[in-house]
């Protein structure tokens, strides 16, 4: 069970090595599949940065969508190993892809402005409990501000929160504050959530844990 070969899942025709036993959320974030599929339609000709890539899901959809280049970043070396294995599984020898085992904030700080015109920010939950809410919102604002500062004009930003303690309005305010801070003009193209097989009980609003925005940055 520990070998890559025995753990392959297929999503929309793309193959993924999955660590069912030790991976996060049973090894695969199936709740992002619709949003990954949507990214494919924005990728053609773009230079894509997939932050917090985990096993690289958004990266492969971008590659299939015709991205010019795709860079995947995660602080976990194990995640990067899985990402690289998944590239070989789907796009063997494809020179468009590079991966980096590096802290997200350090990577964004060090990268040149205008290096990318499509950025994906899909971080782990910044707030797992309400007590962490204030710091989480500060973290989302800081992260998105870095992306707004560096993304090319005409760029597309896919930005997410999977923190159930952060509601949709709080997340939007953090992102909008980041845009104002960076003095970029930004328009909302899509508002994203989890798929239908992750239904939300109306008496448990925290069940709407996945929030996302696709933003056009002028």
mmCIF file of the C-alpha atoms, coordinates in Angstrom:
data_MODEL
# 
_entry.id   MODEL 
# 
loop_
_atom_site.group_PDB 
_atom_site.id 
_atom_site.type_symbol 
_atom_site.label_atom_id 
_atom_site.label_alt_id 
_atom_site.label_comp_id 
_atom_site.label_asym_id 
_atom_site.label_entity_id 
_atom_site.label_seq_id 
_atom_site.pdbx_PDB_ins_code 
_atom_site.Cartn_x 
_atom_site.Cartn_y 
_atom_site.Cartn_z 
_atom_site.occupancy 
_atom_site.B_iso_or_equiv 
_atom_site.pdbx_formal_charge 
_atom_site.auth_seq_id 
_atom_site.auth_comp_id 
_atom_site.auth_asym_id 
_atom_site.auth_atom_id 
_atom_site.pdbx_PDB_model_num 
ATOM 1   C CA . UNK A 1 1   ? 0.000   0.000  0.000   1.00 0.00 ? 1   UNK A CA 1 
ATOM 2   C CA . UNK A 1 2   ? 2.940   2.355  0.594   1.00 0.00 ? 2   UNK A CA 1 
ATOM 3   C CA . UNK A 1 3   ? 4.105   2.392  -3.025  1.00 0.00 ? 3   UNK A CA 1 
ATOM 4   C CA . UNK A 1 4   ? 2.899   5.044  -5.462  1.00 0.00 ? 4   UNK A CA 1 
ATOM 5   C CA . UNK A 1 5   ? 1.808   2.410  -7.993  1.00 0.00 ? 5   UNK A CA 1 
ATOM 6   C CA . UNK A 1 6   ? -0.939  1.001  -5.767  1.00 0.00 ? 6   UNK A CA 1 
ATOM 7   C CA . UNK A 1 7   ? -2.521  4.383  -4.990  1.00 0.00 ? 7   UNK A CA 1 
ATOM 8   C CA . UNK A 1 8   ? -3.715  5.995  -8.199  1.00 0.00 ? 8   UNK A CA 1 
ATOM 9   C CA . UNK A 1 9   ? -6.970  7.951  -8.407  1.00 0.00 ? 9   UNK A CA 1 
ATOM 10  C CA . UNK A 1 10  ? -8.454  9.348  -11.631 1.00 0.00 ? 10  UNK A CA 1 
ATOM 11  C CA . UNK A 1 11  ? -10.249 12.704 -11.703 1.00 0.00 ? 11  UNK A CA 1 
ATOM 12  C CA . UNK A 1 12  ? -11.612 14.056 -14.988 1.00 0.00 ? 12  UNK A CA 1 
ATOM 13  C CA . UNK A 1 13  ? -9.105  11.952 -16.916 1.00 0.00 ? 13  UNK A CA 1 
ATOM 14  C CA . UNK A 1 14  ? -6.057  13.033 -14.867 1.00 0.00 ? 14  UNK A CA 1 
ATOM 15  C CA . UNK A 1 15  ? -4.219  10.548 -12.660 1.00 0.00 ? 15  UNK A CA 1 
ATOM 16  C CA . UNK A 1 16  ? -3.052  11.203 -9.119  1.00 0.00 ? 16  UNK A CA 1 
ATOM 17  C CA . UNK A 1 17  ? -0.802  9.296  -6.775  1.00 0.00 ? 17  UNK A CA 1 
ATOM 18  C CA . UNK A 1 18  ? -2.589  9.370  -3.423  1.00 0.00 ? 18  UNK A CA 1 
ATOM 19  C CA . UNK A 1 19  ? -1.261  8.598  0.062   1.00 0.00 ? 19  UNK A CA 1 
ATOM 20  C CA . UNK A 1 20  ? -4.507  7.202  1.503   1.00 0.00 ? 20  UNK A CA 1 
ATOM 21  C CA . UNK A 1 21  ? -2.996  6.305  4.871   1.00 0.00 ? 21  UNK A CA 1 
ATOM 22  C CA . UNK A 1 22  ? -0.930  9.331  5.854   1.00 0.00 ? 22  UNK A CA 1 
ATOM 23  C CA . UNK A 1 23  ? -2.036  12.073 3.476   1.00 0.00 ? 23  UNK A CA 1 
ATOM 24  C CA . UNK A 1 24  ? -4.094  15.104 4.490   1.00 0.00 ? 24  UNK A CA 1 
ATOM 25  C CA . UNK A 1 25  ? -7.881  14.654 4.212   1.00 0.00 ? 25  UNK A CA 1 
ATOM 26  C CA . UNK A 1 26  ? -7.495  10.963 3.209   1.00 0.00 ? 26  UNK A CA 1 
ATOM 27  C CA . UNK A 1 27  ? -4.777  12.006 0.770   1.00 0.00 ? 27  UNK A CA 1 
ATOM 28  C CA . UNK A 1 28  ? -6.768  13.932 -1.824  1.00 0.00 ? 28  UNK A CA 1 
ATOM 29  C CA . UNK A 1 29  ? -8.820  17.136 -1.735  1.00 0.00 ? 29  UNK A CA 1 
ATOM 30  C CA . UNK A 1 30  ? -11.740 15.968 -3.854  1.00 0.00 ? 30  UNK A CA 1 
ATOM 31  C CA . UNK A 1 31  ? -13.743 19.041 -2.771  1.00 0.00 ? 31  UNK A CA 1 
ATOM 32  C CA . UNK A 1 32  ? -11.687 21.204 -5.148  1.00 0.00 ? 32  UNK A CA 1 
ATOM 33  C CA . UNK A 1 33  ? -12.348 19.150 -8.293  1.00 0.00 ? 33  UNK A CA 1 
ATOM 34  C CA . UNK A 1 34  ? -14.900 21.576 -9.828  1.00 0.00 ? 34  UNK A CA 1 
ATOM 35  C CA . UNK A 1 35  ? -12.630 24.529 -9.130  1.00 0.00 ? 35  UNK A CA 1 
ATOM 36  C CA . UNK A 1 36  ? -9.620  22.721 -10.610 1.00 0.00 ? 36  UNK A CA 1 
ATOM 37  C CA . UNK A 1 37  ? -11.672 22.025 -13.713 1.00 0.00 ? 37  UNK A CA 1 
ATOM 38  C CA . UNK A 1 38  ? -12.626 25.702 -13.943 1.00 0.00 ? 38  UNK A CA 1 
ATOM 39  C CA . UNK A 1 39  ? -8.970  26.742 -13.732 1.00 0.00 ? 39  UNK A CA 1 
ATOM 40  C CA . UNK A 1 40  ? -8.218  24.652 -16.818 1.00 0.00 ? 40  UNK A CA 1 
ATOM 41  C CA . UNK A 1 41  ? -10.319 27.081 -18.890 1.00 0.00 ? 41  UNK A CA 1 
ATOM 42  C CA . UNK A 1 42  ? -8.276  30.098 -17.733 1.00 0.00 ? 42  UNK A CA 1 
ATOM 43  C CA . UNK A 1 43  ? -4.819  28.581 -18.191 1.00 0.00 ? 43  UNK A CA 1 
ATOM 44  C CA . UNK A 1 44  ? -4.070  28.760 -21.920 1.00 0.00 ? 44  UNK A CA 1 
ATOM 45  C CA . UNK A 1 45  ? -0.911  30.743 -22.624 1.00 0.00 ? 45  UNK A CA 1 
ATOM 46  C CA . UNK A 1 46  ? -0.520  31.804 -19.002 1.00 0.00 ? 46  UNK A CA 1 
ATOM 47  C CA . UNK A 1 47  ? 2.374   31.541 -16.556 1.00 0.00 ? 47  UNK A CA 1 
ATOM 48  C CA . UNK A 1 48  ? 0.856   29.745 -13.571 1.00 0.00 ? 48  UNK A CA 1 
ATOM 49  C CA . UNK A 1 49  ? 1.946   29.677 -9.932  1.00 0.00 ? 49  UNK A CA 1 
ATOM 50  C CA . UNK A 1 50  ? 0.245   27.080 -7.727  1.00 0.00 ? 50  UNK A CA 1 
ATOM 51  C CA . UNK A 1 51  ? 0.935   27.927 -4.075  1.00 0.00 ? 51  UNK A CA 1 
ATOM 52  C CA . UNK A 1 52  ? 0.358   25.340 -1.312  1.00 0.00 ? 52  UNK A CA 1 
ATOM 53  C CA . UNK A 1 53  ? 0.178   22.826 -4.148  1.00 0.00 ? 53  UNK A CA 1 
ATOM 54  C CA . UNK A 1 54  ? 0.040   19.661 -1.959  1.00 0.00 ? 54  UNK A CA 1 
ATOM 55  C CA . UNK A 1 55  ? -0.093  16.890 -4.606  1.00 0.00 ? 55  UNK A CA 1 
ATOM 56  C CA . UNK A 1 56  ? -0.304  19.379 -7.486  1.00 0.00 ? 56  UNK A CA 1 
ATOM 57  C CA . UNK A 1 57  ? -3.965  19.177 -8.508  1.00 0.00 ? 57  UNK A CA 1 
ATOM 58  C CA . UNK A 1 58  ? -4.378  22.707 -9.862  1.00 0.00 ? 58  UNK A CA 1 
ATOM 59  C CA . UNK A 1 59  ? -1.002  22.416 -11.626 1.00 0.00 ? 59  UNK A CA 1 
ATOM 60  C CA . UNK A 1 60  ? -2.016  19.489 -13.842 1.00 0.00 ? 60  UNK A CA 1 
ATOM 61  C CA . UNK A 1 61  ? -5.303  21.075 -14.884 1.00 0.00 ? 61  UNK A CA 1 
ATOM 62  C CA . UNK A 1 62  ? -3.341  24.204 -15.822 1.00 0.00 ? 62  UNK A CA 1 
ATOM 63  C CA . UNK A 1 63  ? -0.920  22.114 -17.887 1.00 0.00 ? 63  UNK A CA 1 
ATOM 64  C CA . UNK A 1 64  ? -3.741  20.330 -19.682 1.00 0.00 ? 64  UNK A CA 1 
ATOM 65  C CA . UNK A 1 65  ? -5.367  23.722 -20.280 1.00 0.00 ? 65  UNK A CA 1 
ATOM 66  C CA . UNK A 1 66  ? -2.324  24.878 -22.255 1.00 0.00 ? 66  UNK A CA 1 
ATOM 67  C CA . UNK A 1 67  ? -0.385  26.930 -19.681 1.00 0.00 ? 67  UNK A CA 1 
ATOM 68  C CA . UNK A 1 68  ? 2.964   28.279 -20.896 1.00 0.00 ? 68  UNK A CA 1 
ATOM 69  C CA . UNK A 1 69  ? 4.646   27.248 -17.632 1.00 0.00 ? 69  UNK A CA 1 
ATOM 70  C CA . UNK A 1 70  ? 3.486   25.947 -14.245 1.00 0.00 ? 70  UNK A CA 1 
ATOM 71  C CA . UNK A 1 71  ? 5.374   26.271 -10.966 1.00 0.00 ? 71  UNK A CA 1 
ATOM 72  C CA . UNK A 1 72  ? 4.204   24.353 -7.887  1.00 0.00 ? 72  UNK A CA 1 
ATOM 73  C CA . UNK A 1 73  ? 5.196   25.444 -4.369  1.00 0.00 ? 73  UNK A CA 1 
ATOM 74  C CA . UNK A 1 74  ? 4.709   23.699 -1.025  1.00 0.00 ? 74  UNK A CA 1 
ATOM 75  C CA . UNK A 1 75  ? 6.633   23.831 2.250   1.00 0.00 ? 75  UNK A CA 1 
ATOM 76  C CA . UNK A 1 76  ? 6.426   20.024 2.492   1.00 0.00 ? 76  UNK A CA 1 
ATOM 77  C CA . UNK A 1 77  ? 9.155   18.128 0.644   1.00 0.00 ? 77  UNK A CA 1 
ATOM 78  C CA . UNK A 1 78  ? 6.918   15.044 0.718   1.00 0.00 ? 78  UNK A CA 1 
ATOM 79  C CA . UNK A 1 79  ? 4.139   16.962 -1.052  1.00 0.00 ? 79  UNK A CA 1 
ATOM 80  C CA . UNK A 1 80  ? 6.600   18.123 -3.714  1.00 0.00 ? 80  UNK A CA 1 
ATOM 81  C CA . UNK A 1 81  ? 7.759   14.521 -4.232  1.00 0.00 ? 81  UNK A CA 1 
ATOM 82  C CA . UNK A 1 82  ? 4.116   13.530 -4.861  1.00 0.00 ? 82  UNK A CA 1 
ATOM 83  C CA . UNK A 1 83  ? 3.602   16.510 -7.171  1.00 0.00 ? 83  UNK A CA 1 
ATOM 84  C CA . UNK A 1 84  ? 6.655   15.573 -9.244  1.00 0.00 ? 84  UNK A CA 1 
ATOM 85  C CA . UNK A 1 85  ? 5.465   11.953 -9.425  1.00 0.00 ? 85  UNK A CA 1 
ATOM 86  C CA . UNK A 1 86  ? 2.050   13.149 -10.600 1.00 0.00 ? 86  UNK A CA 1 
ATOM 87  C CA . UNK A 1 87  ? 3.634   15.297 -13.338 1.00 0.00 ? 87  UNK A CA 1 
ATOM 88  C CA . UNK A 1 88  ? 5.479   12.230 -14.625 1.00 0.00 ? 88  UNK A CA 1 
ATOM 89  C CA . UNK A 1 89  ? 2.256   10.233 -14.466 1.00 0.00 ? 89  UNK A CA 1 
ATOM 90  C CA . UNK A 1 90  ? 0.293   12.726 -16.589 1.00 0.00 ? 90  UNK A CA 1 
ATOM 91  C CA . UNK A 1 91  ? 2.907   14.713 -18.556 1.00 0.00 ? 91  UNK A CA 1 
ATOM 92  C CA . UNK A 1 92  ? 6.121   12.671 -18.639 1.00 0.00 ? 92  UNK A CA 1 
ATOM 93  C CA . UNK A 1 93  ? 9.161   14.766 -19.512 1.00 0.00 ? 93  UNK A CA 1 
ATOM 94  C CA . UNK A 1 94  ? 7.142   17.993 -19.767 1.00 0.00 ? 94  UNK A CA 1 
ATOM 95  C CA . UNK A 1 95  ? 9.620   20.846 -19.241 1.00 0.00 ? 95  UNK A CA 1 
ATOM 96  C CA . UNK A 1 96  ? 6.883   23.404 -18.501 1.00 0.00 ? 96  UNK A CA 1 
ATOM 97  C CA . UNK A 1 97  ? 6.664   22.304 -14.862 1.00 0.00 ? 97  UNK A CA 1 
ATOM 98  C CA . UNK A 1 98  ? 8.982   23.082 -11.956 1.00 0.00 ? 98  UNK A CA 1 
ATOM 99  C CA . UNK A 1 99  ? 8.388   22.503 -8.257  1.00 0.00 ? 99  UNK A CA 1 
ATOM 100 C CA . UNK A 1 100 ? 9.789   24.188 -5.162  1.00 0.00 ? 100 UNK A CA 1 
ATOM 101 C CA . UNK A 1 101 ? 9.803   22.963 -1.542  1.00 0.00 ? 101 UNK A CA 1 
ATOM 102 C CA . UNK A 1 102 ? 9.693   26.399 0.054   1.00 0.00 ? 102 UNK A CA 1 
ATOM 103 C CA . UNK A 1 103 ? 7.709   28.530 2.499   1.00 0.00 ? 103 UNK A CA 1 
ATOM 104 C CA . UNK A 1 104 ? 4.923   30.373 0.659   1.00 0.00 ? 104 UNK A CA 1 
ATOM 105 C CA . UNK A 1 105 ? 5.595   33.826 2.084   1.00 0.00 ? 105 UNK A CA 1 
ATOM 106 C CA . UNK A 1 106 ? 9.339   33.556 1.443   1.00 0.00 ? 106 UNK A CA 1 
ATOM 107 C CA . UNK A 1 107 ? 8.691   32.426 -2.132  1.00 0.00 ? 107 UNK A CA 1 
ATOM 108 C CA . UNK A 1 108 ? 6.291   35.313 -2.812  1.00 0.00 ? 108 UNK A CA 1 
ATOM 109 C CA . UNK A 1 109 ? 8.721   37.786 -1.232  1.00 0.00 ? 109 UNK A CA 1 
ATOM 110 C CA . UNK A 1 110 ? 11.626  36.632 -3.375  1.00 0.00 ? 110 UNK A CA 1 
ATOM 111 C CA . UNK A 1 111 ? 9.875   36.290 -6.726  1.00 0.00 ? 111 UNK A CA 1 
ATOM 112 C CA . UNK A 1 112 ? 10.101  38.962 -9.409  1.00 0.00 ? 112 UNK A CA 1 
ATOM 113 C CA . UNK A 1 113 ? 7.047   41.080 -10.128 1.00 0.00 ? 113 UNK A CA 1 
ATOM 114 C CA . UNK A 1 114 ? 5.150   40.041 -13.288 1.00 0.00 ? 114 UNK A CA 1 
ATOM 115 C CA . UNK A 1 115 ? 6.632   36.508 -13.207 1.00 0.00 ? 115 UNK A CA 1 
ATOM 116 C CA . UNK A 1 116 ? 3.105   35.011 -13.246 1.00 0.00 ? 116 UNK A CA 1 
ATOM 117 C CA . UNK A 1 117 ? -0.267  35.984 -14.676 1.00 0.00 ? 117 UNK A CA 1 
ATOM 118 C CA . UNK A 1 118 ? -2.303  33.237 -13.001 1.00 0.00 ? 118 UNK A CA 1 
ATOM 119 C CA . UNK A 1 119 ? -1.785  32.528 -9.292  1.00 0.00 ? 119 UNK A CA 1 
ATOM 120 C CA . UNK A 1 120 ? -3.569  29.940 -7.132  1.00 0.00 ? 120 UNK A CA 1 
ATOM 121 C CA . UNK A 1 121 ? -3.663  30.502 -3.366  1.00 0.00 ? 121 UNK A CA 1 
ATOM 122 C CA . UNK A 1 122 ? -5.147  27.439 -1.664  1.00 0.00 ? 122 UNK A CA 1 
ATOM 123 C CA . UNK A 1 123 ? -3.602  27.430 1.821   1.00 0.00 ? 123 UNK A CA 1 
ATOM 124 C CA . UNK A 1 124 ? -4.342  25.015 4.660   1.00 0.00 ? 124 UNK A CA 1 
ATOM 125 C CA . UNK A 1 125 ? -6.856  26.263 7.228   1.00 0.00 ? 125 UNK A CA 1 
ATOM 126 C CA . UNK A 1 126 ? -5.470  29.368 8.914   1.00 0.00 ? 126 UNK A CA 1 
ATOM 127 C CA . UNK A 1 127 ? -8.156  29.123 11.627  1.00 0.00 ? 127 UNK A CA 1 
ATOM 128 C CA . UNK A 1 128 ? -9.344  25.757 12.890  1.00 0.00 ? 128 UNK A CA 1 
ATOM 129 C CA . UNK A 1 129 ? -11.020 27.397 15.918  1.00 0.00 ? 129 UNK A CA 1 
ATOM 130 C CA . UNK A 1 130 ? -12.712 30.744 16.499  1.00 0.00 ? 130 UNK A CA 1 
ATOM 131 C CA . UNK A 1 131 ? -9.940  31.754 18.899  1.00 0.00 ? 131 UNK A CA 1 
ATOM 132 C CA . UNK A 1 132 ? -7.572  31.911 15.913  1.00 0.00 ? 132 UNK A CA 1 
ATOM 133 C CA . UNK A 1 133 ? -9.903  34.017 13.755  1.00 0.00 ? 133 UNK A CA 1 
ATOM 134 C CA . UNK A 1 134 ? -8.148  37.378 14.128  1.00 0.00 ? 134 UNK A CA 1 
ATOM 135 C CA . UNK A 1 135 ? -4.730  35.986 13.229  1.00 0.00 ? 135 UNK A CA 1 
ATOM 136 C CA . UNK A 1 136 ? -6.231  33.982 10.362  1.00 0.00 ? 136 UNK A CA 1 
ATOM 137 C CA . UNK A 1 137 ? -7.835  37.037 8.772   1.00 0.00 ? 137 UNK A CA 1 
ATOM 138 C CA . UNK A 1 138 ? -4.544  38.899 9.099   1.00 0.00 ? 138 UNK A CA 1 
ATOM 139 C CA . UNK A 1 139 ? -2.830  35.939 7.403   1.00 0.00 ? 139 UNK A CA 1 
ATOM 140 C CA . UNK A 1 140 ? -5.294  35.862 4.492   1.00 0.00 ? 140 UNK A CA 1 
ATOM 141 C CA . UNK A 1 141 ? -4.895  39.609 3.971   1.00 0.00 ? 141 UNK A CA 1 
ATOM 142 C CA . UNK A 1 142 ? -1.095  39.390 4.040   1.00 0.00 ? 142 UNK A CA 1 
ATOM 143 C CA . UNK A 1 143 ? -0.986  36.419 1.672   1.00 0.00 ? 143 UNK A CA 1 
ATOM 144 C CA . UNK A 1 144 ? -3.349  37.944 -0.869  1.00 0.00 ? 144 UNK A CA 1 
ATOM 145 C CA . UNK A 1 145 ? -1.607  41.318 -0.697  1.00 0.00 ? 145 UNK A CA 1 
ATOM 146 C CA . UNK A 1 146 ? 1.671   39.606 -1.682  1.00 0.00 ? 146 UNK A CA 1 
ATOM 147 C CA . UNK A 1 147 ? -0.051  37.992 -4.670  1.00 0.00 ? 147 UNK A CA 1 
ATOM 148 C CA . UNK A 1 148 ? -1.698  41.266 -5.746  1.00 0.00 ? 148 UNK A CA 1 
ATOM 149 C CA . UNK A 1 149 ? 1.660   43.048 -5.545  1.00 0.00 ? 149 UNK A CA 1 
ATOM 150 C CA . UNK A 1 150 ? 3.431   40.509 -7.750  1.00 0.00 ? 150 UNK A CA 1 
ATOM 151 C CA . UNK A 1 151 ? 0.849   39.323 -10.310 1.00 0.00 ? 151 UNK A CA 1 
ATOM 152 C CA . UNK A 1 152 ? 1.019   40.741 -13.855 1.00 0.00 ? 152 UNK A CA 1 
ATOM 153 C CA . UNK A 1 153 ? -1.543  43.222 -15.144 1.00 0.00 ? 153 UNK A CA 1 
ATOM 154 C CA . UNK A 1 154 ? -4.413  41.280 -16.677 1.00 0.00 ? 154 UNK A CA 1 
ATOM 155 C CA . UNK A 1 155 ? -3.670  38.427 -14.271 1.00 0.00 ? 155 UNK A CA 1 
ATOM 156 C CA . UNK A 1 156 ? -6.106  35.967 -12.750 1.00 0.00 ? 156 UNK A CA 1 
ATOM 157 C CA . UNK A 1 157 ? -6.049  35.104 -9.028  1.00 0.00 ? 157 UNK A CA 1 
ATOM 158 C CA . UNK A 1 158 ? -7.750  31.990 -7.680  1.00 0.00 ? 158 UNK A CA 1 
ATOM 159 C CA . UNK A 1 159 ? -7.865  32.512 -3.896  1.00 0.00 ? 159 UNK A CA 1 
ATOM 160 C CA . UNK A 1 160 ? -9.396  30.208 -1.271  1.00 0.00 ? 160 UNK A CA 1 
ATOM 161 C CA . UNK A 1 161 ? -10.076 29.712 2.410   1.00 0.00 ? 161 UNK A CA 1 
ATOM 162 C CA . UNK A 1 162 ? -10.944 26.293 3.832   1.00 0.00 ? 162 UNK A CA 1 
ATOM 163 C CA . UNK A 1 163 ? -11.192 27.598 7.435   1.00 0.00 ? 163 UNK A CA 1 
ATOM 164 C CA . UNK A 1 164 ? -14.675 26.857 8.753   1.00 0.00 ? 164 UNK A CA 1 
ATOM 165 C CA . UNK A 1 165 ? -14.201 29.524 11.468  1.00 0.00 ? 165 UNK A CA 1 
ATOM 166 C CA . UNK A 1 166 ? -13.852 32.160 8.712   1.00 0.00 ? 166 UNK A CA 1 
ATOM 167 C CA . UNK A 1 167 ? -17.149 32.981 7.028   1.00 0.00 ? 167 UNK A CA 1 
ATOM 168 C CA . UNK A 1 168 ? -17.606 34.104 3.432   1.00 0.00 ? 168 UNK A CA 1 
ATOM 169 C CA . UNK A 1 169 ? -17.947 37.816 4.255   1.00 0.00 ? 169 UNK A CA 1 
ATOM 170 C CA . UNK A 1 170 ? -14.867 37.815 6.503   1.00 0.00 ? 170 UNK A CA 1 
ATOM 171 C CA . UNK A 1 171 ? -12.778 36.142 3.824   1.00 0.00 ? 171 UNK A CA 1 
ATOM 172 C CA . UNK A 1 172 ? -13.973 38.551 1.141   1.00 0.00 ? 172 UNK A CA 1 
ATOM 173 C CA . UNK A 1 173 ? -13.169 41.529 3.378   1.00 0.00 ? 173 UNK A CA 1 
ATOM 174 C CA . UNK A 1 174 ? -9.637  40.211 3.953   1.00 0.00 ? 174 UNK A CA 1 
ATOM 175 C CA . UNK A 1 175 ? -9.097  39.760 0.206   1.00 0.00 ? 175 UNK A CA 1 
ATOM 176 C CA . UNK A 1 176 ? -10.647 43.129 -0.685  1.00 0.00 ? 176 UNK A CA 1 
ATOM 177 C CA . UNK A 1 177 ? -8.510  44.843 1.972   1.00 0.00 ? 177 UNK A CA 1 
ATOM 178 C CA . UNK A 1 178 ? -5.445  43.198 0.417   1.00 0.00 ? 178 UNK A CA 1 
ATOM 179 C CA . UNK A 1 179 ? -6.416  44.547 -3.006  1.00 0.00 ? 179 UNK A CA 1 
ATOM 180 C CA . UNK A 1 180 ? -6.861  48.067 -1.593  1.00 0.00 ? 180 UNK A CA 1 
ATOM 181 C CA . UNK A 1 181 ? -3.542  47.790 0.244   1.00 0.00 ? 181 UNK A CA 1 
ATOM 182 C CA . UNK A 1 182 ? -1.748  46.857 -2.974  1.00 0.00 ? 182 UNK A CA 1 
ATOM 183 C CA . UNK A 1 183 ? -3.620  49.557 -4.950  1.00 0.00 ? 183 UNK A CA 1 
ATOM 184 C CA . UNK A 1 184 ? -4.694  47.172 -7.685  1.00 0.00 ? 184 UNK A CA 1 
ATOM 185 C CA . UNK A 1 185 ? -8.032  47.356 -9.490  1.00 0.00 ? 185 UNK A CA 1 
ATOM 186 C CA . UNK A 1 186 ? -9.729  43.984 -9.064  1.00 0.00 ? 186 UNK A CA 1 
ATOM 187 C CA . UNK A 1 187 ? -12.945 42.465 -10.408 1.00 0.00 ? 187 UNK A CA 1 
ATOM 188 C CA . UNK A 1 188 ? -14.719 39.299 -9.288  1.00 0.00 ? 188 UNK A CA 1 
ATOM 189 C CA . UNK A 1 189 ? -15.195 36.792 -12.119 1.00 0.00 ? 189 UNK A CA 1 
ATOM 190 C CA . UNK A 1 190 ? -16.522 33.857 -10.079 1.00 0.00 ? 190 UNK A CA 1 
ATOM 191 C CA . UNK A 1 191 ? -17.457 33.070 -6.476  1.00 0.00 ? 191 UNK A CA 1 
ATOM 192 C CA . UNK A 1 192 ? -16.572 29.498 -5.565  1.00 0.00 ? 192 UNK A CA 1 
ATOM 193 C CA . UNK A 1 193 ? -17.594 26.938 -2.994  1.00 0.00 ? 193 UNK A CA 1 
ATOM 194 C CA . UNK A 1 194 ? -17.502 23.207 -2.360  1.00 0.00 ? 194 UNK A CA 1 
ATOM 195 C CA . UNK A 1 195 ? -19.236 20.724 -4.739  1.00 0.00 ? 195 UNK A CA 1 
ATOM 196 C CA . UNK A 1 196 ? -22.698 19.206 -4.312  1.00 0.00 ? 196 UNK A CA 1 
ATOM 197 C CA . UNK A 1 197 ? -21.382 16.066 -2.607  1.00 0.00 ? 197 UNK A CA 1 
ATOM 198 C CA . UNK A 1 198 ? -20.242 18.303 0.286   1.00 0.00 ? 198 UNK A CA 1 
ATOM 199 C CA . UNK A 1 199 ? -23.749 19.628 1.128   1.00 0.00 ? 199 UNK A CA 1 
ATOM 200 C CA . UNK A 1 200 ? -24.281 22.399 3.677   1.00 0.00 ? 200 UNK A CA 1 
ATOM 201 C CA . UNK A 1 201 ? -26.825 21.990 6.483   1.00 0.00 ? 201 UNK A CA 1 
ATOM 202 C CA . UNK A 1 202 ? -28.735 25.274 6.860   1.00 0.00 ? 202 UNK A CA 1 
ATOM 203 C CA . UNK A 1 203 ? -28.488 24.905 10.651  1.00 0.00 ? 203 UNK A CA 1 
ATOM 204 C CA . UNK A 1 204 ? -24.708 24.510 10.497  1.00 0.00 ? 204 UNK A CA 1 
ATOM 205 C CA . UNK A 1 205 ? -23.347 27.472 8.512   1.00 0.00 ? 205 UNK A CA 1 
ATOM 206 C CA . UNK A 1 206 ? -19.768 26.428 9.359   1.00 0.00 ? 206 UNK A CA 1 
ATOM 207 C CA . UNK A 1 207 ? -20.363 23.544 6.971   1.00 0.00 ? 207 UNK A CA 1 
ATOM 208 C CA . UNK A 1 208 ? -19.781 26.049 4.155   1.00 0.00 ? 208 UNK A CA 1 
ATOM 209 C CA . UNK A 1 209 ? -16.083 25.816 4.902   1.00 0.00 ? 209 UNK A CA 1 
ATOM 210 C CA . UNK A 1 210 ? -14.670 26.223 1.369   1.00 0.00 ? 210 UNK A CA 1 
ATOM 211 C CA . UNK A 1 211 ? -14.786 29.764 0.038   1.00 0.00 ? 211 UNK A CA 1 
ATOM 212 C CA . UNK A 1 212 ? -13.121 30.939 -3.137  1.00 0.00 ? 212 UNK A CA 1 
ATOM 213 C CA . UNK A 1 213 ? -12.889 33.860 -5.538  1.00 0.00 ? 213 UNK A CA 1 
ATOM 214 C CA . UNK A 1 214 ? -11.608 34.114 -9.091  1.00 0.00 ? 214 UNK A CA 1 
ATOM 215 C CA . UNK A 1 215 ? -10.357 37.658 -9.501  1.00 0.00 ? 215 UNK A CA 1 
ATOM 216 C CA . UNK A 1 216 ? -9.237  39.655 -12.528 1.00 0.00 ? 216 UNK A CA 1 
ATOM 217 C CA . UNK A 1 217 ? -6.409  42.024 -11.647 1.00 0.00 ? 217 UNK A CA 1 
ATOM 218 C CA . UNK A 1 218 ? -6.085  45.029 -13.968 1.00 0.00 ? 218 UNK A CA 1 
# 
